[in-house]
């Protein structure tokens, strides 16, 4: 299995880590948390047991929403630190 089969880019921000265990396909959705354009952290949003060939669009949307919440929280934390 090569890297393209393990980690797949689903859109501009969301990635899917793919693995098989006991004959079942598991998917873990994630994104990169970047500072100054550097990839510093992979943040996992959620995982599913994949039952169909195509990744469900609602799962990608869920990962995008979690990413937005995470980034808003991180920015608010940085703003609070800057005020102190």
C-alpha positions as CSV (number, residue, x, y, z in Angstrom):
1,X,0.0,0.0,0.0
2,X,1.5,3.4,-1.0
3,X,0.9,6.8,0.6
4,X,-1.8,7.7,-2.0
5,X,-3.8,4.8,-0.7
6,X,-3.3,5.7,2.9
7,X,-3.9,9.5,2.9
8,X,-6.2,11.0,0.3
9,X,-6.9,14.7,-0.2
10,X,-10.7,15.2,-0.5
11,X,-10.8,19.0,-1.1
12,X,-8.6,22.1,-0.4
13,X,-8.5,21.5,3.3
14,X,-9.8,18.0,4.3
15,X,-7.8,14.8,4.1
16,X,-8.9,11.2,4.6
17,X,-6.7,8.7,6.3
18,X,-7.7,5.2,5.1
19,X,-7.1,1.9,6.7
20,X,-8.4,-1.6,6.7
21,X,-8.9,-3.6,9.9
22,X,-10.5,-7.1,10.1
23,X,-11.7,-6.6,6.5
24,X,-13.5,-3.3,7.3
25,X,-12.6,0.1,5.8
26,X,-12.1,2.8,8.4
27,X,-11.8,6.5,7.5
28,X,-10.4,9.3,9.7
29,X,-11.0,12.8,8.5
30,X,-8.4,15.4,9.2
31,X,-6.8,18.8,8.2
32,X,-3.4,20.5,8.6
33,X,-3.1,23.3,11.2
34,X,-0.6,25.6,9.6
35,X,1.3,28.5,11.2
36,X,3.0,30.9,8.7
37,X,2.4,28.4,5.9
38,X,4.2,25.6,7.7
39,X,2.5,22.3,8.3
40,X,2.8,21.8,12.0
41,X,-0.1,19.6,13.1
42,X,-2.6,17.1,11.7
43,X,-5.9,17.5,13.5
44,X,-8.4,14.6,13.3
45,X,-12.0,15.7,13.2
46,X,-13.8,12.4,13.3
47,X,-13.9,8.8,11.9
48,X,-16.3,6.5,10.2
49,X,-16.7,2.9,9.2
50,X,-17.0,3.3,5.4
51,X,-19.7,1.1,3.9
52,X,-19.8,2.5,0.4
53,X,-17.2,3.2,-2.3
54,X,-17.8,6.9,-2.3
55,X,-17.1,9.1,0.7
56,X,-20.4,10.5,2.0
57,X,-20.5,14.3,1.3
58,X,-22.1,14.9,4.8
59,X,-18.9,13.5,6.4
60,X,-16.8,15.9,4.4
61,X,-19.1,18.7,5.4
62,X,-18.9,17.7,9.0
63,X,-15.1,17.7,8.9
64,X,-15.2,21.2,7.3
65,X,-17.5,22.5,10.1
66,X,-15.2,21.1,12.8
67,X,-12.2,22.7,11.1
68,X,-14.0,26.1,11.1
69,X,-14.8,25.8,14.8
70,X,-11.2,24.7,15.6
71,X,-9.7,27.6,13.7
72,X,-12.1,30.1,15.2
73,X,-11.2,28.9,18.7
74,X,-7.5,28.9,18.0
75,X,-7.7,32.5,16.6
76,X,-9.6,33.6,19.7
77,X,-6.9,32.0,21.9
78,X,-4.2,33.8,20.0
79,X,-6.1,37.1,20.2
80,X,-6.5,36.7,24.0
81,X,-2.7,36.0,24.4
82,X,-1.9,39.1,22.3
83,X,-4.0,41.3,24.6
84,X,-2.1,40.2,27.7
